[in-house]
Amino acid sequence: MALSYKARRRWALVILVIGLPLYIILAVTILNLLGRPPIWVELLVYVGLGVMWALPLKKVFEGIGQADPDAPPSDRD
């Protein structure tokens, strides 16, 4: 089931306002549990986690910054 443009915009907002801060807290907590790893390990973990959150949500964020493709031509501008 494909999400409509408005539904994708709403979900993108929820993900960015609520989900992303929770994910950041989770990532920092996981790194704190590891103790103090070498800086390169810490960097790799942060970069990996920074990319991993976006991959499953790619379809939600596609085309959000553009005009609604389902809107009548007069409402697009």
Buried (B, 14 or more C-beta within 10 A) or exposed (E): EEEEBEEBBEBBEEBEEEBBEEBBEEBEEEBEEEEEEEEEEEEEBBEEBEEEBEEEBEEBBEEEEEEEEEEEEEEEE
